[in-house]
Amino acid sequence: MARTGSNDLFRLIHCLTPEEKGYFTKFAKRHTEKGTASLQLFHAINKQKVFEEISLKKQFKAYAVMKVQLFDMILGSMTVFDSDSGPTAELMKQWIYVSYLHKKGLTEKAAHLNRQALQKAHDSELFGMEIEFLRLRHILEKHTWSVTERGEKNRSFFEAISAAQDKQREKDMYFELYQKLQETDNTKVFTNEFDTTFDEKLPLHLLKDGTRTRSISAEKIRFAARLQYHNIKQNREEQYKAAKEFYQYEKRLWQSGHPLANYYDRVKSIRGLILANLNAKKAEKVFALNEEMRKITSTHALQNAENEFCYFTYTQYAYWGSYRHKEGERFTAAEFPHRLIDQYGDRFHLFILEMYRFQLIFHFSNRNYKKVFISIAEFEARRLKKDAQFFYKSCELMRILLQIELKQYQLLPALVSNAIKHLDLTPAEKKILQALKKLNDTNHRQILIALQKDLALNKEKILLFNLVSIDTWLTSLLSHRSIAEIIKSNENERKP
């Protein structure tokens, strides 16, 4: 049994659906009607709103051992319960069944099940599983071959193995490229650092126009990698082209009912085209694609919930990108998915952070100060500081800017000192805060104008939630214009 972290068991239990909890209760009572002590621990943790271990240790003498046993019991029960775990999990079960039947001497039945599983693995392009079932077929059937058949059968076996291995290598090659591109994108987003030589370090020849793969599953990853690459390079024309090709490819598969058409890839392709339209500031197309994405339902409740969160976030993003900040704030206030957050908060906290990001920015842009403070409090109540340092940093910076807008200059020294001490700030951010720290009723305008001039010479853009630059906020404050108006004006100036 693996060691279980202090709140891992609490999070696992509270992530279970009502159906999963009901199944586990039956699973734990399979030997005794009252259930085991582990079931009692399960119910005790399930009743807790916030994880608290002291009372559990008093109630259960062997608590340290029991929580590990309970964690393993839950996982064991869910491997039986999960009926929508996908073809890989289903084939793994089939592999266990075939191996067990072979071990018990039911070779003919094992061979029959193995042929069915092998065909499914081949059709699903799960090449690793296909190789395993090919090996099982060889073991199960070789005793039926005549002497004259053996040479041809062995040759056919190794050719099939080799073909599956080649396809798997190609799929892995594209998957590795895709993961490296994602890593590059994440580094760029969260650190504002970009490796300009990354083109030379990656096998980008795999993404050239006209390149084709030997399998549909590899082709899917190739489309996703092309889209990711052009997004990193900020080549919006090529990004849109790649997103549209990916979208059309998945749509054809979906409409044809192909075995490899699936909810996940279909939705992923729509989201790729949504992001391309967001970057192109085409809000109306985003809204239409959002509705299309929303109509595609899965048999899995978690995937449907994720779709709802995406729908809401992308709609907020579309309002922001089209500078419809008032309209976006009204949508957010009316449609904010509190019910989904209560139900799925532990599973989708990064989506929820993204929604709070736009909610805060909409309120801040429209100078709804009371709502901003309420939203910051709601955000911080999520207790996700470990996973969201960037968001917390933006909240603290926003809190300082709000005090300036409210002309509460007496609070600035303490807030700035606390921010410099506890936040991971860049030198430019520290310089800005040190200037703001000196504001008072008589000198505030002169200091803000001097800071604006200084920022105009500085190439580093200090952003709140990667959306609003401090420079934009200063211009808005000094010119008494809305942030939306300033952003739109800046966009128009950059157009050729």
C-alpha positions in Angstrom: 0.0 0.0 0.0 1.3 3.4 -1.0 1.6 6.2 1.6 -1.5 8.5 1.4 -1.0 12.3 1.7 -2.8 14.2 4.5 -5.8 15.4 2.4 -5.6 13.1 -0.6 -8.2 10.7 0.8 -10.5 13.7 1.6 -10.2 15.0 -1.9 -10.7 11.6 -3.5 -13.9 11.0 -1.5 -15.3 14.4 -2.3 -14.5 14.0 -6.0 -16.8 10.9 -6.2 -20.2 11.3 -7.8 -23.3 10.2 -5.8 -23.5 7.0 -8.0 -19.8 6.2 -7.2 -20.3 6.7 -3.5 -23.4 4.5 -3.6 -21.4 1.8 -5.4 -18.5 2.0 -2.9 -21.0 1.6 0.0 -22.3 -1.6 -1.6 -18.8 -2.8 -2.4 -17.7 -2.3 1.3 -20.7 -4.3 2.5 -20.1 -7.3 0.3 -18.9 -9.4 3.2 -20.9 -7.9 6.0 -24.2 -6.0 6.1 -22.9 -3.3 8.4 -19.7 -2.8 6.5 -16.2 -2.5 7.7 -14.5 0.1 9.8 -13.1 1.5 6.6 -16.7 2.2 5.5 -17.3 4.1 8.8 -14.1 6.2 8.1 -15.5 6.8 4.5 -18.8 8.2 5.9 -16.9 10.3 8.6 -14.7 12.0 5.9 -17.7 12.3 3.5 -19.5 14.4 6.2 -16.7 16.9 6.6 -16.9 20.1 4.7 -13.3 21.0 5.4 -10.7 18.3 6.1 -10.0 17.9 9.8 -7.8 15.1 11.0 -7.7 15.4 14.8 -11.2 14.1 15.4 -10.6 11.2 12.9 -7.5 10.1 14.8 -9.5 10.1 18.1 -12.4 8.2 16.6 -10.3 5.6 14.7 -7.4 4.1 16.6 -5.6 2.7 13.6 -6.3 5.8 11.5 -2.9 6.0 9.8 -3.3 2.4 8.4 -7.0 2.7 7.8 -6.8 5.7 5.6 -4.3 3.9 3.3 -6.5 0.8 3.2 -9.6 3.0 2.4 -7.8 4.8 -0.4 -6.9 1.5 -2.0 -10.4 0.1 -1.5 -12.0 3.1 -3.3 -9.6 2.8 -6.2 -10.3 -1.0 -6.4 -14.0 -0.5 -6.4 -13.9 2.2 -9.1 -12.0 -0.1 -11.4 -15.0 -2.3 -11.3 -17.6 0.4 -11.3 -16.3 2.7 -14.1 -18.2 1.6 -17.1 -17.1 4.5 -19.3 -13.4 4.2 -18.9 -12.6 4.0 -22.6 -11.3 1.3 -25.0 -7.8 1.1 -23.3 -9.2 0.1 -19.9 -11.7 -2.3 -21.5 -8.9 -3.9 -23.5 -6.8 -4.2 -20.4 -9.6 -6.1 -18.7 -9.9 -8.3 -21.8 -6.1 -9.1 -21.5 -6.6 -10.1 -17.9 -9.5 -12.4 -18.8 -7.7 -14.0 -21.7 -4.6 -14.6 -19.5 -6.7 -16.1 -16.7 -8.6 -18.4 -19.1 -5.3 -19.6 -20.6 -3.8 -20.2 -17.2 -6.9 -22.3 -16.3 -6.6 -24.4 -19.4 -9.6 -22.9 -21.3 -7.4 -22.2 -24.3 -10.0 -22.3 -27.0 -12.2 -19.8 -25.2 -9.2 -17.6 -24.4 -8.2 -17.7 -28.1 -11.8 -16.6 -29.1 -11.8 -13.7 -26.7 -8.3 -12.7 -27.7 -9.3 -12.5 -31.4 -12.1 -10.2 -30.6 -9.9 -8.0 -28.4 -7.1 -8.0 -31.1 -9.6 -6.7 -33.7 -10.8 -4.0 -31.3 -7.2 -2.9 -30.5 -6.5 -2.8 -34.2 -9.6 -0.8 -35.1 -9.0 1.6 -32.1 -5.4 2.1 -33.2 -4.2 1.2 -29.7 -0.9 -0.2 -31.1 0.6 -1.1 -27.7 -2.4 -3.2 -26.8 -2.5 -4.7 -30.3 1.1 -5.9 -29.8 0.2 -7.6 -26.5 -2.8 -9.4 -28.1 -0.7 -10.5 -31.1 1.8 -12.0 -28.6 -1.1 -13.7 -26.8 -2.5 -15.1 -30.1 0.9 -16.5 -30.9 1.1 -18.3 -27.5 -2.5 -19.5 -27.7 -2.6 -20.7 -31.3 0.9 -22.0 -32.2 0.2 -25.5 -30.8 -2.6 -25.8 -33.5 -0.2 -25.1 -36.4 1.1 -27.9 -38.7 4.8 -28.2 -39.3 4.4 -26.7 -42.8 2.4 -23.7 -41.5 4.9 -22.7 -38.8 7.3 -20.7 -41.0 4.5 -18.7 -42.7 2.6 -18.1 -39.4 5.8 -16.9 -37.6 6.6 -14.6 -40.5 3.1 -13.1 -40.5 3.3 -12.7 -36.7 6.6 -10.7 -36.8 5.4 -8.6 -39.7 2.2 -7.7 -37.8 4.3 -6.9 -34.7 6.7 -4.7 -36.8 3.8 -2.8 -38.4 2.2 -2.0 -35.1 5.5 -1.0 -33.6 6.2 1.4 -36.5 2.8 3.0 -36.1 3.3 3.3 -32.4 6.7 4.9 -32.9 5.2 7.5 -35.3 2.4 8.2 -32.8 4.9 8.6 -30.0 7.1 10.9 -32.1 4.2 13.3 -32.7 3.0 13.0 -29.1 6.5 13.9 -27.9 6.6 16.9 -30.2 3.2 18.0 -29.1 4.2 17.8 -25.4 7.3 19.8 -26.0 5.3 22.5 -27.7 2.9 22.6 -24.8 5.8 23.0 -22.4 7.2 25.8 -24.5 3.8 27.5 -24.5 3.3 27.2 -20.7 6.8 28.6 -20.1 6.1 31.6 -22.3 2.7 32.3 -20.6 3.7 32.0 -17.0 7.2 33.4 -17.0 7.1 35.8 -20.0 10.3 34.1 -21.2 10.5 32.8 -24.7 13.3 30.6 -26.2 13.7 32.1 -29.6 15.9 29.1 -30.7 13.2 26.5 -30.0 12.7 26.0 -33.8 16.2 24.6 -34.0 15.7 22.2 -31.1 12.5 20.5 -32.2 11.7 18.2 -35.2 9.4 20.7 -36.8 9.8 19.0 -40.2 7.1 16.7 -39.0 4.6 19.6 -39.3 5.4 20.7 -42.9 2.4 21.1 -45.2 1.7 17.9 -47.2 3.0 15.7 -44.4 0.8 12.7 -43.8 0.9 9.9 -41.2 0.2 6.2 -41.3 -2.6 6.2 -38.8 -5.6 8.4 -37.9 -4.5 8.6 -34.2 -1.1 10.0 -35.2 -2.8 12.4 -37.7 -5.0 13.8 -34.9 -1.9 14.5 -32.8 -0.2 16.1 -35.8 -3.1 18.5 -36.3 -3.0 19.4 -32.6 0.8 20.0 -32.7 0.6 22.2 -35.8 -2.1 24.3 -34.1 0.1 24.6 -30.9 3.1 25.6 -32.9 1.5 28.4 -34.8 -0.1 29.6 -31.6 3.3 29.8 -29.9 4.7 31.7 -32.9 1.7 34.0 -32.8 1.2 33.5 -36.5 -2.5 34.2 -36.4 -3.2 33.5 -40.0 -1.5 30.0 -39.9 -3.0 29.3 -36.5 -6.5 29.9 -37.9 -5.7 27.8 -41.0 -4.4 24.9 -38.8 -7.4 25.2 -36.4 -9.9 25.1 -39.3 -8.2 22.0 -40.8 -8.2 20.2 -37.5 -11.8 21.2 -36.9 -13.0 20.0 -40.3 -11.0 16.7 -40.0 -12.6 15.8 -36.7 -16.1 16.9 -37.9 -15.8 14.5 -40.9 -14.8 11.7 -38.5 -17.6 12.5 -36.2 -20.3 12.7 -38.9 -19.1 9.4 -40.5 -19.4 7.5 -37.2 -15.8 6.3 -37.5 -14.6 4.1 -34.6 -11.9 6.7 -33.8 -14.3 9.6 -33.7 -14.7 10.5 -30.1 -16.1 13.2 -27.9 -12.7 14.4 -26.5 -11.0 15.0 -29.9 -14.1 16.6 -31.4 -14.4 19.1 -28.6 -10.7 19.7 -28.6 -10.8 20.6 -32.3 -13.7 23.0 -31.7 -11.8 24.6 -28.8 -8.8 25.1 -31.1 -10.9 27.0 -33.6 -12.5 29.0 -30.8 -9.1 30.1 -29.6 -8.0 31.0 -33.1 -11.2 33.2 -33.4 -10.5 34.7 -30.0 -7.1 35.8 -31.1 -8.6 37.2 -34.3 -11.1 39.1 -32.2 -14.1 37.4 -33.9 -16.5 37.4 -31.0 -19.6 36.4 -33.0 -17.8 33.3 -34.4 -16.7 32.4 -30.9 -20.3 32.5 -29.6 -21.5 30.3 -32.5 -18.7 27.7 -32.0 -19.4 27.8 -28.2 -23.0 26.8 -28.9 -21.8 24.0 -31.2 -19.4 22.7 -28.6 -22.1 22.9 -25.9 -24.5 20.7 -28.0 -21.9 17.8 -28.1 -22.7 15.8 -25.0 -20.7 13.0 -23.5 -21.9 10.0 -21.5 -19.5 11.1 -18.9 -20.7 13.7 -16.4 -17.2 15.1 -15.8 -16.7 15.8 -19.5 -20.0 17.6 -19.8 -19.1 19.7 -16.7 -15.8 20.6 -18.3 -17.6 21.6 -21.5 -19.8 23.9 -19.5 -16.8 25.5 -17.8 -15.1 26.0 -21.2 -18.3 27.5 -22.6 -18.5 30.0 -19.8 -14.8 30.9 -19.9 -14.6 31.3 -23.7 -17.7 33.5 -23.7 -16.1 35.8 -21.1 -12.9 35.8 -23.2 -14.9 36.8 -26.3 -16.5 39.7 -24.5 -13.1 40.8 -23.2 -11.4 40.5 -26.6 -14.2 42.5 -28.3 -14.0 45.2 -25.5 -17.6 44.6 -24.6 -16.7 44.9 -20.9 -20.1 46.1 -19.6 -21.9 43.4 -21.6 -19.3 40.8 -20.4 -19.8 41.8 -16.8 -23.6 41.4 -17.2 -23.2 37.9 -18.7 -20.8 36.9 -15.9 -23.0 38.2 -13.2 -26.1 36.4 -14.6 -24.4 33.1 -15.8 -21.6 32.5 -13.3 -21.8 28.7 -12.8 -22.0 28.5 -8.9 -23.8 25.2 -9.0 -21.1 23.6 -11.1 -18.4 25.0 -8.8 -20.1 23.6 -5.8 -20.5 20.2 -7.4 -17.1 19.9 -9.3 -14.9 22.5 -7.6 -12.3 19.9 -6.5 -11.9 18.6 -10.0 -11.8 21.7 -12.1 -10.2 24.3 -9.9 -8.0 25.6 -12.8 -11.1 26.3 -14.9 -12.6 28.0 -11.9 -9.5 30.2 -11.4 -9.8 31.2 -15.1 -13.5 32.2 -14.6 -12.6 34.3 -11.5 -9.8 35.9 -13.6 -12.3 37.4 -16.0 -14.8 38.2 -13.4 -12.2 40.3 -11.5 -11.0 42.0 -14.6 -14.5 42.9 -15.8 -15.3 44.4 -12.4 -12.0 46.2 -12.3 -12.3 47.6 -15.8 -15.8 48.9 -15.0 -14.6 50.3 -11.7 -17.1 48.3 -9.7 -14.9 48.4 -6.6 -17.2 46.6 -4.2 -17.6 43.7 -6.6 -13.8 43.5 -7.1 -13.2 43.2 -3.4 -16.0 40.5 -3.1 -14.5 38.6 -6.1 -11.0 38.7 -4.6 -12.5 37.3 -1.4 -14.3 34.6 -3.3 -11.2 33.7 -5.2 -9.0 33.5 -2.1 -11.6 31.3 -0.4 -10.8 28.7 -3.0 -7.6 28.1 -1.0 -5.6 27.3 -4.1 -2.5 29.4 -3.5 -0.1 26.5 -4.1 -1.6 25.9 -7.6 -2.2 29.6 -8.4 0.8 31.8 -7.4 0.3 33.9 -10.5 -3.4 34.6 -9.7 -2.6 35.5 -6.1 0.1 37.9 -7.3 -2.4 39.6 -9.6 -4.9 39.9 -6.8 -2.4 41.6 -4.5 -1.3 44.0 -7.2 -5.0 44.7 -8.0 -5.7 45.4 -4.4 -2.9 48.1 -4.4 -4.3 49.7 -7.6 -7.8 49.8 -6.1 -6.5 51.7 -3.0 -5.1 54.3 -5.5 -8.4 54.6 -7.4 -10.2 55.0 -4.0 -7.5 57.5 -2.9 -6.7 55.5 0.2 -3.0 56.5 0.1 -2.4 55.9 3.8 -2.8 52.1 3.2 -0.2 51.9 0.4 3.0 51.7 2.5 1.9 48.6 4.3 0.3 46.9 1.2 3.4 47.6 -0.9 5.9 46.4 1.8 3.8 43.2 2.2 3.7 42.6 -1.5 7.5 43.1 -2.0 8.2 40.8 1.0 5.8 37.9 0.1 5.3 38.0 -3.7 7.7 36.7 -6.4 8.1 40.1 -8.2 10.2 41.0 -11.2 12.6 44.0 -10.8 10.3 46.1 -12.9 7.3 45.3 -10.7 9.2 46.2 -7.6 10.2 49.5 -9.1 6.6 50.3 -9.9 5.4 49.4 -6.4 8.2 51.5 -4.8 6.9 54.5 -6.9 3.3 53.9 -5.9 4.3 53.6 -2.3 5.1 57.3 -2.2 1.7 58.5 -3.4 -0.3 61.0 -1.3 -3.1 63.5 -1.8 -0.8 66.3 -3.0 1.7 64.4 -5.2 -0.2 61.6 -6.7 -0.8 63.0 -10.2 2.9 64.0 -10.7 4.1 60.6 -9.6 1.6 58.7 -11.8 2.6 60.8 -14.9 6.3 60.2 -14.2 5.6 56.5 -13.8 3.7 56.5 -17.1 6.6 58.1 -18.9 9.0 55.5 -17.4 6.8 52.6 -18.4 6.7 53.9 -22.0 10.5 53.4 -22.1 10.3 50.0 -20.5 9.8 47.0 -22.8 8.5 44.8 -20.0 4.7 44.9 -19.8 3.4 44.4 -16.2 0.0 42.6 -16.6 -2.9 41.8 -14.3 -4.0 38.2 -15.0 -2.3 38.5 -18.4 -5.0 40.8 -19.6 -4.6 44.4 -18.4 -1.3 46.2 -18.4 -0.4 48.6 -15.6 0.3 51.1 -18.4 -3.2 50.8 -19.7 -4.6 51.3 -16.2 -2.4 54.4 -15.7 -3.6 55.9 -19.0 -7.2 55.2 -18.0 -6.8 56.7 -14.6 -5.1 59.9 -15.8 -7.3 60.5 -18.8 -10.6 59.5 -17.1 -11.4 57.0 -19.8 -12.5 53.4 -19.5 -10.0 50.6 -19.7 -12.0 49.1 -22.6 -11.7 52.4 -24.5 -7.9 52.6 -24.0 -7.4 49.0 -25.1 -9.5 49.5 -28.2 -7.6 52.7 -29.0 -4.2 50.9 -28.6 -5.4 48.1 -30.9 -6.5 50.6 -33.6 -3.1 52.4 -33.4 -1.2 49.1 -34.0 -3.2 48.2 -37.1 -1.4 49.0 -40.4 
